[in-house]
Amino acid sequence: MLHRFLILVAMLTLVAVLPSSGLGLEGTEGQIKSAMMVNFIKFIQWPETVIRETGGTITIGVFCNDQFEHALYLVQGKTAGGYRLAVRRIKDLEQLTGCQVLFICSSEAHRASSVCSKVYGLPVLTIGEDENFLRSGGIIRFYTKKNHIRFEINKTAALNANLQISAKLIEIATAFE
């Protein structure tokens, strides 16, 4: 199991959109999480109506007041899983419309419950860092264990959002009950 996890992490990072000097697990925490997030998109299937409405663009909304935001802007205009990526900063809940992915970093953890409530039942992949993020209805949470960035998935929240997550991604994630 650990071996499969290490292989997927290496794959996610190597295929990721990082500056040309960043290979493997090298880079800032923001670059690594950004790369992993882009690769998560490859393992998620949105309802066909969403893809038609957006013209094949996945918009990543970012609730952040830290350096992670800059790392995510590096993926602007790139593609992942056949989707064109757009990134925009979110400052309040009224700006959530049109986002298919929402990232709430730790500096904005106090907004996680409100964000998850606002998009409940909508096909929006919510990703956060706060310890209670998944209990608030979030779908994927980053955490650090033994100096490695890991993630866990709330499968129930993904079903509620009408998102299909590949079994490959679920297999290497930490289980959340």
VMD Tcl script that builds the backbone (N, CA, C; Angstrom):
set m [mol new atoms 531]
animate dup $m
set s [atomselect $m all]
$s set {name element resname resid chain x y z} {
  {N N MET 1 A 0.839 -1.189 0.000}
  {CA C MET 1 A 0.000 0.000 0.000}
  {C C MET 1 A 0.883 1.251 0.000}
  {N N LEU 2 A 1.891 1.283 0.863}
  {CA C LEU 2 A 2.794 2.434 0.911}
  {C C LEU 2 A 3.526 2.580 -0.410}
  {N N HIS 3 A 3.919 1.454 -0.997}
  {CA C HIS 3 A 4.619 1.471 -2.280}
  {C C HIS 3 A 3.745 2.109 -3.369}
  {N N ARG 4 A 2.453 1.724 -3.431}
  {CA C ARG 4 A 1.539 2.303 -4.411}
  {C C ARG 4 A 1.352 3.788 -4.171}
  {N N PHE 5 A 1.277 4.186 -2.908}
  {CA C PHE 5 A 1.124 5.604 -2.577}
  {C C PHE 5 A 2.324 6.403 -3.081}
  {N N LEU 6 A 3.522 5.903 -2.832}
  {CA C LEU 6 A 4.726 6.611 -3.263}
  {C C LEU 6 A 4.802 6.712 -4.787}
  {N N ILE 7 A 4.391 5.659 -5.471}
  {CA C ILE 7 A 4.395 5.698 -6.932}
  {C C ILE 7 A 3.420 6.752 -7.440}
  {N N LEU 8 A 2.193 6.802 -6.874}
  {CA C LEU 8 A 1.224 7.789 -7.335}
  {C C LEU 8 A 1.671 9.205 -7.016}
  {N N VAL 9 A 2.221 9.410 -5.832}
  {CA C VAL 9 A 2.712 10.748 -5.478}
  {C C VAL 9 A 3.797 11.173 -6.457}
  {N N ALA 10 A 4.704 10.266 -6.774}
  {CA C ALA 10 A 5.759 10.583 -7.741}
  {C C ALA 10 A 5.156 10.880 -9.104}
  {N N MET 11 A 4.183 10.074 -9.512}
  {CA C MET 11 A 3.537 10.296 -10.802}
  {C C MET 11 A 2.814 11.638 -10.826}
  {N N LEU 12 A 2.049 11.922 -9.777}
  {CA C LEU 12 A 1.322 13.184 -9.711}
  {C C LEU 12 A 2.271 14.367 -9.799}
  {N N THR 13 A 3.384 14.258 -9.132}
  {CA C THR 13 A 4.321 15.368 -9.104}
  {C C THR 13 A 5.105 15.491 -10.394}
  {N N LEU 14 A 5.543 14.375 -10.955}
  {CA C LEU 14 A 6.334 14.427 -12.185}
  {C C LEU 14 A 5.533 14.935 -13.373}
  {N N VAL 15 A 4.253 14.581 -13.433}
  {CA C VAL 15 A 3.428 14.992 -14.556}
  {C C VAL 15 A 2.883 16.389 -14.332}
  {N N ALA 16 A 3.049 16.888 -13.145}
  {CA C ALA 16 A 2.439 18.153 -12.748}
  {C C ALA 16 A 3.037 19.346 -13.464}
  {N N VAL 17 A 2.292 20.414 -13.372}
  {CA C VAL 17 A 2.735 21.670 -13.964}
  {C C VAL 17 A 3.546 22.418 -12.916}
  {N N LEU 18 A 4.842 22.276 -12.993}
  {CA C LEU 18 A 5.758 22.951 -12.082}
  {C C LEU 18 A 6.757 23.724 -12.920}
  {N N PRO 19 A 7.407 24.700 -12.331}
  {CA C PRO 19 A 8.464 25.363 -13.074}
  {C C PRO 19 A 9.474 24.333 -13.556}
  {N N SER 20 A 10.152 24.630 -14.648}
  {CA C SER 20 A 11.040 23.648 -15.261}
  {C C SER 20 A 12.125 23.149 -14.320}
  {N N SER 21 A 12.454 23.935 -13.308}
  {CA C SER 21 A 13.488 23.494 -12.380}
  {C C SER 21 A 12.948 22.561 -11.306}
  {N N GLY 22 A 11.599 22.441 -11.168}
  {CA C GLY 22 A 11.026 21.616 -10.112}
  {C C GLY 22 A 10.696 20.230 -10.618}
  {N N LEU 23 A 11.373 19.228 -10.103}
  {CA C LEU 23 A 11.087 17.851 -10.465}
  {C C LEU 23 A 10.861 17.047 -9.202}
  {N N GLY 24 A 10.164 15.946 -9.343}
  {CA C GLY 24 A 9.915 15.085 -8.196}
  {C C GLY 24 A 9.171 15.839 -7.109}
  {N N LEU 25 A 9.588 15.600 -5.886}
  {CA C LEU 25 A 8.931 16.247 -4.757}
  {C C LEU 25 A 9.625 17.540 -4.340}
  {N N GLU 26 A 10.500 18.024 -5.174}
  {CA C GLU 26 A 11.154 19.280 -4.866}
  {C C GLU 26 A 10.212 20.431 -5.163}
  {N N GLY 27 A 10.419 21.539 -4.495}
  {CA C GLY 27 A 9.575 22.703 -4.703}
  {C C GLY 27 A 8.961 23.117 -3.392}
  {N N THR 28 A 8.260 24.213 -3.454}
  {CA C THR 28 A 7.604 24.694 -2.244}
  {C C THR 28 A 6.375 23.840 -1.952}
  {N N GLU 29 A 5.886 23.956 -0.754}
  {CA C GLU 29 A 4.659 23.241 -0.391}
  {C C GLU 29 A 3.526 23.659 -1.318}
  {N N GLY 30 A 3.454 24.946 -1.634}
  {CA C GLY 30 A 2.419 25.444 -2.540}
  {C C GLY 30 A 2.527 24.844 -3.924}
  {N N GLN 31 A 3.746 24.703 -4.450}
  {CA C GLN 31 A 3.940 24.108 -5.769}
  {C C GLN 31 A 3.529 22.634 -5.777}
  {N N ILE 32 A 3.888 21.930 -4.733}
  {CA C ILE 32 A 3.547 20.501 -4.658}
  {C C ILE 32 A 2.037 20.318 -4.555}
  {N N LYS 33 A 1.384 21.087 -3.687}
  {CA C LYS 33 A -0.073 20.976 -3.546}
  {C C LYS 33 A -0.771 21.411 -4.825}
  {N N SER 34 A -0.261 22.443 -5.456}
  {CA C SER 34 A -0.834 22.899 -6.717}
  {C C SER 34 A -0.740 21.804 -7.771}
  {N N ALA 35 A 0.409 21.165 -7.855}
  {CA C ALA 35 A 0.610 20.068 -8.816}
  {C C ALA 35 A -0.330 18.905 -8.504}
  {N N MET 36 A -0.461 18.568 -7.242}
  {CA C MET 36 A -1.352 17.478 -6.867}
  {C C MET 36 A -2.798 17.837 -7.206}
  {N N MET 37 A -3.184 19.088 -6.946}
  {CA C MET 37 A -4.545 19.519 -7.229}
  {C C MET 37 A -4.852 19.423 -8.727}
  {N N VAL 38 A -3.922 19.862 -9.542}
  {CA C VAL 38 A -4.107 19.765 -10.988}
  {C C VAL 38 A -4.274 18.302 -11.390}
  {N N ASN 39 A -3.507 17.436 -10.803}
  {CA C ASN 39 A -3.614 16.020 -11.132}
  {C C ASN 39 A -4.876 15.383 -10.569}
  {N N PHE 40 A -5.402 15.896 -9.444}
  {CA C PHE 40 A -6.697 15.401 -8.956}
  {C C PHE 40 A -7.755 15.590 -10.044}
  {N N ILE 41 A -7.690 16.714 -10.740}
  {CA C ILE 41 A -8.679 17.028 -11.772}
  {C C ILE 41 A -8.720 15.930 -12.829}
  {N N LYS 42 A -7.591 15.322 -13.094}
  {CA C LYS 42 A -7.522 14.238 -14.079}
  {C C LYS 42 A -8.285 12.996 -13.624}
  {N N PHE 43 A -8.500 12.859 -12.327}
  {CA C PHE 43 A -9.144 11.678 -11.760}
  {C C PHE 43 A -10.592 11.941 -11.334}
  {N N ILE 44 A -11.127 13.103 -11.698}
  {CA C ILE 44 A -12.498 13.472 -11.337}
  {C C ILE 44 A -13.322 13.588 -12.604}
  {N N GLN 45 A -14.544 13.090 -12.547}
  {CA C GLN 45 A -15.454 13.242 -13.676}
  {C C GLN 45 A -16.627 14.104 -13.236}
  {N N TRP 46 A -16.776 15.253 -13.909}
  {CA C TRP 46 A -17.898 16.150 -13.663}
  {C C TRP 46 A -19.066 15.726 -14.542}
  {N N PRO 47 A -20.290 16.075 -14.143}
  {CA C PRO 47 A -21.439 15.770 -15.006}
  {C C PRO 47 A -21.253 16.423 -16.384}
  {N N GLU 48 A -21.706 15.761 -17.419}
  {CA C GLU 48 A -21.550 16.250 -18.797}
  {C C GLU 48 A -22.129 17.657 -18.975}
  {N N THR 49 A -23.209 17.951 -18.280}
  {CA C THR 49 A -23.815 19.290 -18.414}
  {C C THR 49 A -22.855 20.389 -17.968}
  {N N VAL 50 A -22.068 20.116 -16.936}
  {CA C VAL 50 A -21.101 21.101 -16.452}
  {C C VAL 50 A -20.045 21.359 -17.513}
  {N N ILE 51 A -19.549 20.317 -18.121}
  {CA C ILE 51 A -18.501 20.451 -19.132}
  {C C ILE 51 A -19.043 21.198 -20.352}
  {N N ARG 52 A -20.273 20.900 -20.750}
  {CA C ARG 52 A -20.883 21.639 -21.868}
  {C C ARG 52 A -21.028 23.121 -21.541}
  {N N GLU 53 A -21.532 23.418 -20.339}
  {CA C GLU 53 A -21.759 24.816 -19.941}
  {C C GLU 53 A -20.469 25.621 -19.859}
  {N N THR 54 A -19.379 24.975 -19.488}
  {CA C THR 54 A -18.116 25.696 -19.314}
  {C C THR 54 A -17.236 25.653 -20.549}
  {N N GLY 55 A -17.681 24.951 -21.581}
  {CA C GLY 55 A -16.871 24.826 -22.780}
  {C C GLY 55 A -15.591 24.043 -22.543}
  {N N GLY 56 A -15.605 23.142 -21.559}
  {CA C GLY 56 A -14.432 22.323 -21.266}
  {C C GLY 56 A -13.403 22.992 -20.368}
  {N N THR 57 A -13.772 24.104 -19.774}
  {CA C THR 57 A -12.865 24.804 -18.852}
  {C C THR 57 A -13.239 24.490 -17.410}
  {N N ILE 58 A -12.243 24.165 -16.610}
  {CA C ILE 58 A -12.431 23.980 -15.172}
  {C C ILE 58 A -11.851 25.225 -14.497}
  {N N THR 59 A -12.701 25.921 -13.766}
  {CA C THR 59 A -12.254 27.121 -13.052}
  {C C THR 59 A -11.981 26.759 -11.603}
  {N N ILE 60 A -10.772 27.070 -11.165}
  {CA C ILE 60 A -10.353 26.822 -9.788}
  {C C ILE 60 A -10.485 28.130 -9.029}
  {N N GLY 61 A -11.380 28.159 -8.081}
  {CA C GLY 61 A -11.544 29.326 -7.209}
  {C C GLY 61 A -10.644 29.164 -6.001}
  {N N VAL 62 A -9.925 30.207 -5.653}
  {CA C VAL 62 A -8.928 30.126 -4.588}
  {C C VAL 62 A -9.271 31.100 -3.463}
  {N N PHE 63 A -9.552 30.543 -2.286}
  {CA C PHE 63 A -9.711 31.329 -1.061}
  {C C PHE 63 A -8.376 31.272 -0.346}
  {N N CYS 64 A -7.522 32.247 -0.558}
  {CA C CYS 64 A -6.180 32.210 0.027}
  {C C CYS 64 A -5.644 33.603 0.300}
  {N N ASN 65 A -4.865 33.682 1.344}
  {CA C ASN 65 A -4.134 34.903 1.646}
  {C C ASN 65 A -2.664 34.576 1.834}
  {N N ASP 66 A -2.181 33.580 1.130}
  {CA C ASP 66 A -0.785 33.191 1.315}
  {C C ASP 66 A -0.129 32.843 -0.018}
  {N N GLN 67 A 1.076 32.325 0.054}
  {CA C GLN 67 A 1.876 32.057 -1.134}
  {C C GLN 67 A 1.327 30.928 -2.008}
  {N N PHE 68 A 0.432 30.124 -1.502}
  {CA C PHE 68 A -0.138 29.042 -2.297}
  {C C PHE 68 A -0.843 29.591 -3.532}
  {N N GLU 69 A -1.499 30.716 -3.371}
  {CA C GLU 69 A -2.243 31.317 -4.470}
  {C C GLU 69 A -1.333 31.540 -5.680}
  {N N HIS 70 A -0.138 32.037 -5.448}
  {CA C HIS 70 A 0.802 32.280 -6.549}
  {C C HIS 70 A 1.143 30.980 -7.273}
  {N N ALA 71 A 1.358 29.912 -6.534}
  {CA C ALA 71 A 1.690 28.620 -7.145}
  {C C ALA 71 A 0.552 28.140 -8.041}
  {N N LEU 72 A -0.688 28.372 -7.633}
  {CA C LEU 72 A -1.821 27.941 -8.448}
  {C C LEU 72 A -1.937 28.748 -9.733}
  {N N TYR 73 A -1.596 30.029 -9.679}
  {CA C TYR 73 A -1.698 30.846 -10.887}
  {C C TYR 73 A -0.756 30.365 -11.987}
  {N N LEU 74 A 0.251 29.580 -11.634}
  {CA C LEU 74 A 1.158 29.025 -12.636}
  {C C LEU 74 A 0.456 28.030 -13.564}
  {N N VAL 75 A -0.706 27.508 -13.169}
  {CA C VAL 75 A -1.420 26.539 -14.004}
  {C C VAL 75 A -2.448 27.210 -14.914}
  {N N GLN 76 A -2.630 28.501 -14.776}
  {CA C GLN 76 A -3.587 29.244 -15.594}
  {C C GLN 76 A -3.342 28.958 -17.075}
  {N N GLY 77 A -4.391 28.512 -17.790}
  {CA C GLY 77 A -4.276 28.250 -19.224}
  {C C GLY 77 A -3.740 26.876 -19.591}
  {N N LYS 78 A -3.247 26.129 -18.626}
  {CA C LYS 78 A -2.751 24.764 -18.898}
  {C C LYS 78 A -3.951 23.829 -19.055}
  {N N THR 79 A -3.683 22.579 -19.379}
  {CA C THR 79 A -4.756 21.595 -19.459}
  {C C THR 79 A -4.473 20.444 -18.499}
  {N N ALA 80 A -5.555 19.838 -18.031}
  {CA C ALA 80 A -5.465 18.669 -17.143}
  {C C ALA 80 A -6.665 17.785 -17.437}
  {N N GLY 81 A -6.405 16.551 -17.786}
  {CA C GLY 81 A -7.489 15.620 -18.064}
  {C C GLY 81 A -8.380 16.071 -19.209}
  {N N GLY 82 A -7.830 16.843 -20.131}
  {CA C GLY 82 A -8.606 17.338 -21.254}
  {C C GLY 82 A -9.346 18.629 -20.976}
  {N N TYR 83 A -9.262 19.127 -19.754}
  {CA C TYR 83 A -9.913 20.384 -19.393}
  {C C TYR 83 A -8.905 21.523 -19.429}
  {N N ARG 84 A -9.326 22.661 -19.919}
  {CA C ARG 84 A -8.506 23.871 -19.850}
  {C C ARG 84 A -8.694 24.451 -18.450}
  {N N LEU 85 A -7.613 24.902 -17.828}
  {CA C LEU 85 A -7.685 25.393 -16.450}
  {C C LEU 85 A -7.694 26.918 -16.392}
  {N N ALA 86 A -8.555 27.422 -15.552}
  {CA C ALA 86 A -8.611 28.853 -15.252}
  {C C ALA 86 A -8.541 28.980 -13.738}
  {N N VAL 87 A -7.926 30.028 -13.256}
  {CA C VAL 87 A -7.782 30.243 -11.811}
  {C C VAL 87 A -8.276 31.646 -11.498}
  {N N ARG 88 A -9.048 31.752 -10.430}
  {CA C ARG 88 A -9.453 33.091 -10.004}
  {C C ARG 88 A -9.526 33.161 -8.483}
  {N N ARG 89 A -9.188 34.307 -7.969}
  {CA C ARG 89 A -9.219 34.533 -6.539}
  {C C ARG 89 A -10.649 34.819 -6.101}
  {N N ILE 90 A -11.031 34.200 -4.998}
  {CA C ILE 90 A -12.362 34.379 -4.432}
  {C C ILE 90 A -12.208 35.151 -3.124}
  {N N LYS 91 A -12.969 36.214 -2.992}
  {CA C LYS 91 A -12.903 37.016 -1.767}
  {C C LYS 91 A -14.143 36.870 -0.902}
  {N N ASP 92 A -15.295 36.547 -1.534}
  {CA C ASP 92 A -16.504 36.346 -0.742}
  {C C ASP 92 A -17.386 35.280 -1.387}
  {N N LEU 93 A -18.369 34.823 -0.645}
  {CA C LEU 93 A -19.197 33.700 -1.073}
  {C C LEU 93 A -19.987 33.982 -2.346}
  {N N GLU 94 A -20.247 35.223 -2.651}
  {CA C GLU 94 A -21.006 35.570 -3.843}
  {C C GLU 94 A -20.208 35.324 -5.130}
  {N N GLN 95 A -18.912 35.106 -5.023}
  {CA C GLN 95 A -18.062 34.885 -6.196}
  {C C GLN 95 A -17.864 33.408 -6.534}
  {N N LEU 96 A -18.565 32.517 -5.845}
  {CA C LEU 96 A -18.381 31.084 -6.056}
  {C C LEU 96 A -18.956 30.582 -7.375}
  {N N THR 97 A -19.930 31.283 -7.913}
  {CA C THR 97 A -20.584 30.862 -9.142}
  {C C THR 97 A -19.569 30.706 -10.266}
  {N N GLY 98 A -19.676 29.607 -10.977}
  {CA C GLY 98 A -18.795 29.380 -12.117}
  {C C GLY 98 A -17.515 28.647 -11.785}
  {N N CYS 99 A -17.310 28.273 -10.525}
  {CA C CYS 99 A -16.121 27.504 -10.143}
  {C C CYS 99 A -16.486 26.024 -10.072}
  {N N GLN 100 A -15.612 25.196 -10.624}
  {CA C GLN 100 A -15.815 23.754 -10.531}
  {C C GLN 100 A -14.910 23.141 -9.477}
  {N N VAL 101 A -13.894 23.891 -9.061}
  {CA C VAL 101 A -12.996 23.484 -7.985}
  {C C VAL 101 A -12.848 24.683 -7.063}
  {N N LEU 102 A -12.912 24.435 -5.760}
  {CA C LEU 102 A -12.675 25.491 -4.774}
  {C C LEU 102 A -11.596 25.013 -3.819}
  {N N PHE 103 A -10.564 25.835 -3.661}
  {CA C PHE 103 A -9.507 25.523 -2.704}
  {C C PHE 103 A -9.559 26.540 -1.583}
  {N N ILE 104 A -9.670 26.041 -0.351}
  {CA C ILE 104 A -9.689 26.890 0.835}
  {C C ILE 104 A -8.431 26.575 1.628}
  {N N CYS 105 A -7.470 27.477 1.602}
  {CA C CYS 105 A -6.207 27.221 2.297}
  {C C CYS 105 A -6.376 27.453 3.800}
  {N N SER 106 A -5.376 27.077 4.550}
  {CA C SER 106 A -5.462 27.128 6.012}
  {C C SER 106 A -5.683 28.547 6.534}
  {N N SER 107 A -5.180 29.563 5.826}
  {CA C SER 107 A -5.378 30.933 6.300}
  {C C SER 107 A -6.837 31.373 6.194}
  {N N GLU 108 A -7.638 30.627 5.443}
  {CA C GLU 108 A -9.060 30.943 5.274}
  {C C GLU 108 A -9.953 29.826 5.810}
  {N N ALA 109 A -9.414 28.991 6.685}
  {CA C ALA 109 A -10.147 27.834 7.207}
  {C C ALA 109 A -11.471 28.221 7.862}
  {N N HIS 110 A -11.542 29.428 8.416}
  {CA C HIS 110 A -12.783 29.870 9.065}
  {C C HIS 110 A -13.949 29.980 8.072}
  {N N ARG 111 A -13.658 29.981 6.773}
  {CA C ARG 111 A -14.702 30.066 5.742}
  {C C ARG 111 A -15.151 28.688 5.243}
  {N N ALA 112 A -14.445 27.641 5.588}
  {CA C ALA 112 A -14.684 26.321 5.004}
  {C C ALA 112 A -16.124 25.851 5.162}
  {N N SER 113 A -16.678 25.941 6.336}
  {CA C SER 113 A -18.038 25.476 6.567}
  {C C SER 113 A -19.043 26.255 5.723}
  {N N SER 114 A -18.870 27.563 5.638}
  {CA C SER 114 A -19.771 28.404 4.835}
  {C C SER 114 A -19.652 28.073 3.355}
  {N N VAL 115 A -18.443 27.883 2.884}
  {CA C VAL 115 A -18.223 27.552 1.469}
  {C C VAL 115 A -18.862 26.210 1.145}
  {N N CYS 116 A -18.597 25.203 1.965}
  {CA C CYS 116 A -19.150 23.864 1.711}
  {C C CYS 116 A -20.676 23.876 1.757}
  {N N SER 117 A -21.255 24.655 2.666}
  {CA C SER 117 A -22.718 24.767 2.733}
  {C C SER 117 A -23.275 25.431 1.478}
  {N N LYS 118 A -22.597 26.446 1.011}
  {CA C LYS 118 A -23.061 27.209 -0.161}
  {C C LYS 118 A -23.064 26.340 -1.425}
  {N N VAL 119 A -22.103 25.441 -1.572}
  {CA C VAL 119 A -22.014 24.622 -2.794}
  {C C VAL 119 A -22.546 23.203 -2.595}
  {N N TYR 120 A -23.146 22.921 -1.442}
  {CA C TYR 120 A -23.666 21.585 -1.169}
  {C C TYR 120 A -24.630 21.162 -2.288}
  {N N GLY 121 A -24.407 19.954 -2.821}
  {CA C GLY 121 A -25.263 19.424 -3.868}
  {C C GLY 121 A -24.900 19.885 -5.268}
  {N N LEU 122 A -23.960 20.806 -5.375}
  {CA C LEU 122 A -23.503 21.282 -6.678}
  {C C LEU 122 A -22.239 20.522 -7.086}
  {N N PRO 123 A -21.986 20.367 -8.385}
  {CA C PRO 123 A -20.804 19.628 -8.840}
  {C C PRO 123 A -19.528 20.465 -8.715}
  {N N VAL 124 A -19.113 20.672 -7.471}
  {CA C VAL 124 A -17.926 21.477 -7.167}
  {C C VAL 124 A -16.995 20.646 -6.298}
  {N N LEU 125 A -15.763 20.480 -6.754}
  {CA C LEU 125 A -14.748 19.770 -5.992}
  {C C LEU 125 A -14.161 20.736 -4.971}
  {N N THR 126 A -14.399 20.466 -3.692}
  {CA C THR 126 A -13.870 21.329 -2.637}
  {C C THR 126 A -12.618 20.681 -2.052}
  {N N ILE 127 A -11.564 21.493 -1.935}
  {CA C ILE 127 A -10.282 21.022 -1.426}
  {C C ILE 127 A -9.838 21.977 -0.334}
  {N N GLY 128 A -9.401 21.430 0.782}
  {CA C GLY 128 A -8.968 22.279 1.891}
  {C C GLY 128 A -7.813 21.675 2.655}
  {N N GLU 129 A -7.424 22.382 3.711}
  {CA C GLU 129 A -6.280 21.966 4.519}
  {C C GLU 129 A -6.626 21.813 6.003}
  {N N ASP 130 A -7.714 22.402 6.417}
  {CA C ASP 130 A -8.073 22.418 7.830}
  {C C ASP 130 A -8.416 21.021 8.338}
  {N N GLU 131 A -8.055 20.760 9.565}
  {CA C GLU 131 A -8.291 19.463 10.197}
  {C C GLU 131 A -9.764 19.048 10.145}
  {N N ASN 132 A -10.681 20.003 10.235}
  {CA C ASN 132 A -12.115 19.707 10.234}
  {C C ASN 132 A -12.782 19.875 8.871}
  {N N PHE 133 A -11.984 20.061 7.827}
  {CA C PHE 133 A -12.534 20.358 6.508}
  {C C PHE 133 A -13.507 19.293 6.011}
  {N N LEU 134 A -13.149 18.031 6.127}
  {CA C LEU 134 A -14.019 16.969 5.614}
  {C C LEU 134 A -15.299 16.852 6.442}
  {N N ARG 135 A -15.213 17.109 7.729}
  {CA C ARG 135 A -16.409 17.092 8.579}
  {C C ARG 135 A -17.357 18.227 8.208}
  {N N SER 136 A -16.825 19.279 7.604}
  {CA C SER 136 A -17.636 20.421 7.165}
  {C C SER 136 A -18.275 20.174 5.803}
  {N N GLY 137 A -17.993 19.020 5.210}
  {CA C GLY 137 A -18.568 18.694 3.911}
  {C C GLY 137 A -17.601 18.811 2.757}
  {N N GLY 138 A -16.323 19.087 3.032}
  {CA C GLY 138 A -15.308 19.165 1.983}
  {C C GLY 138 A -15.036 17.791 1.391}
  {N N ILE 139 A -14.458 17.774 0.198}
  {CA C ILE 139 A -14.244 16.505 -0.510}
  {C C ILE 139 A -12.814 15.983 -0.365}
  {N N ILE 140 A -11.813 16.841 -0.540}
  {CA C ILE 140 A -10.415 16.411 -0.409}
  {C C ILE 140 A -9.708 17.324 0.580}
  {N N ARG 141 A -8.913 16.723 1.465}
  {CA C ARG 141 A -8.138 17.513 2.432}
  {C C ARG 141 A -6.675 17.122 2.346}
  {N N PHE 142 A -5.825 18.145 2.220}
  {CA C PHE 142 A -4.378 17.947 2.313}
  {C C PHE 142 A -3.979 17.933 3.781}
  {N N TYR 143 A -3.003 17.101 4.105}
  {CA C TYR 143 A -2.396 17.139 5.431}
  {C C TYR 143 A -0.953 16.671 5.297}
  {N N THR 144 A -0.170 16.942 6.314}
  {CA C THR 144 A 1.237 16.562 6.295}
  {C C THR 144 A 1.473 15.503 7.359}
  {N N LYS 145 A 2.179 14.445 6.958}
  {CA C LYS 145 A 2.536 13.377 7.879}
  {C C LYS 145 A 3.970 12.975 7.573}
  {N N LYS 146 A 4.821 13.025 8.575}
  {CA C LYS 146 A 6.233 12.685 8.417}
  {C C LYS 146 A 6.868 13.445 7.254}
  {N N ASN 147 A 6.602 14.747 7.211}
  {CA C ASN 147 A 7.146 15.648 6.190}
  {C C ASN 147 A 6.717 15.321 4.765}
  {N N HIS 148 A 5.628 14.596 4.590}
  {CA C HIS 148 A 5.089 14.290 3.274}
  {C C HIS 148 A 3.661 14.823 3.185}
  {N N ILE 149 A 3.335 15.414 2.059}
  {CA C ILE 149 A 1.979 15.902 1.845}
  {C C ILE 149 A 1.120 14.723 1.411}
  {N N ARG 150 A 0.042 14.532 2.116}
  {CA C ARG 150 A -0.885 13.440 1.844}
  {C C ARG 150 A -2.282 14.028 1.687}
  {N N PHE 151 A -3.240 13.183 1.358}
  {CA C PHE 151 A -4.608 13.672 1.225}
  {C C PHE 151 A -5.587 12.576 1.612}
  {N N GLU 152 A -6.754 13.034 2.004}
  {CA C GLU 152 A -7.844 12.119 2.300}
  {C C GLU 152 A -9.082 12.598 1.557}
  {N N ILE 153 A -9.987 11.668 1.294}
  {CA C ILE 153 A -11.166 11.948 0.478}
  {C C ILE 153 A -12.431 11.585 1.245}
  {N N ASN 154 A -13.400 12.484 1.180}
  {CA C ASN 154 A -14.722 12.253 1.741}
  {C C ASN 154 A -15.610 11.798 0.576}
  {N N LYS 155 A -15.758 10.470 0.430}
  {CA C LYS 155 A -16.510 9.911 -0.697}
  {C C LYS 155 A -17.989 10.308 -0.642}
  {N N THR 156 A -18.536 10.434 0.549}
  {CA C THR 156 A -19.942 10.824 0.683}
  {C C THR 156 A -20.157 12.235 0.148}
  {N N ALA 157 A -19.258 13.140 0.472}
  {CA C ALA 157 A -19.367 14.517 -0.022}
  {C C ALA 157 A -19.233 14.547 -1.545}
  {N N ALA 158 A -18.359 13.711 -2.108}
  {CA C ALA 158 A -18.203 13.653 -3.565}
  {C C ALA 158 A -19.495 13.166 -4.219}
  {N N LEU 159 A -20.126 12.159 -3.634}
  {CA C LEU 159 A -21.404 11.670 -4.168}
  {C C LEU 159 A -22.469 12.753 -4.099}
  {N N ASN 160 A -22.513 13.475 -2.984}
  {CA C ASN 160 A -23.483 14.574 -2.830}
  {C C ASN 160 A -23.265 15.659 -3.876}
  {N N ALA 161 A -22.020 15.821 -4.328}
  {CA C ALA 161 A -21.686 16.829 -5.338}
  {C C ALA 161 A -21.834 16.284 -6.764}
  {N N ASN 162 A -22.256 15.032 -6.897}
  {CA C ASN 162 A -22.409 14.394 -8.197}
  {C C ASN 162 A -21.091 14.347 -8.970}
  {N N LEU 163 A -20.008 14.114 -8.239}
  {CA C LEU 163 A -18.681 13.979 -8.844}
  {C C LEU 163 A -18.246 12.522 -8.728}
  {N N GLN 164 A -17.683 12.007 -9.791}
  {CA C GLN 164 A -17.166 10.650 -9.765}
  {C C GLN 164 A -15.649 10.717 -9.639}
  {N N ILE 165 A -15.149 10.102 -8.575}
  {CA C ILE 165 A -13.712 10.079 -8.337}
  {C C ILE 165 A -13.188 8.710 -8.729}
  {N N SER 166 A -12.133 8.701 -9.519}
  {CA C SER 166 A -11.535 7.461 -9.975}
  {C C SER 166 A -11.137 6.580 -8.787}
  {N N ALA 167 A -11.357 5.284 -8.944}
  {CA C ALA 167 A -10.956 4.326 -7.908}
  {C C ALA 167 A -9.456 4.388 -7.655}
  {N N LYS 168 A -8.676 4.742 -8.691}
  {CA C LYS 168 A -7.227 4.853 -8.524}
  {C C LYS 168 A -6.867 5.930 -7.513}
  {N N LEU 169 A -7.567 7.046 -7.562}
  {CA C LEU 169 A -7.298 8.127 -6.617}
  {C C LEU 169 A -7.773 7.754 -5.216}
  {N N ILE 170 A -8.941 7.163 -5.123}
  {CA C ILE 170 A -9.489 6.742 -3.828}
  {C C ILE 170 A -8.575 5.707 -3.165}
  {N N GLU 171 A -8.019 4.826 -3.974}
  {CA C GLU 171 A -7.177 3.746 -3.459}
  {C C GLU 171 A -5.941 4.272 -2.725}
  {N N ILE 172 A -5.369 5.361 -3.191}
  {CA C ILE 172 A -4.146 5.838 -2.556}
  {C C ILE 172 A -4.403 6.941 -1.527}
  {N N ALA 173 A -5.639 7.364 -1.405}
  {CA C ALA 173 A -5.984 8.383 -0.403}
  {C C ALA 173 A -6.162 7.707 0.958}
  {N N THR 174 A -6.001 8.498 1.993}
  {CA C THR 174 A -6.309 8.022 3.327}
  {C C THR 174 A -7.824 7.998 3.461}
  {N N ALA 175 A -8.353 6.940 4.045}
  {CA C ALA 175 A -9.807 6.804 4.206}
  {C C ALA 175 A -10.332 7.814 5.218}
  {N N PHE 176 A -11.474 8.368 4.915}
  {CA C PHE 176 A -12.183 9.255 5.845}
  {C C PHE 176 A -13.547 8.653 6.077}
  {N N GLU 177 A -13.890 8.484 7.317}
  {CA C GLU 177 A -15.216 7.927 7.664}
  {C C GLU 177 A -16.023 8.952 8.376}
}
mol reanalyze $m
mol bondsrecalc $m
mol representation Tube
mol addrep $m
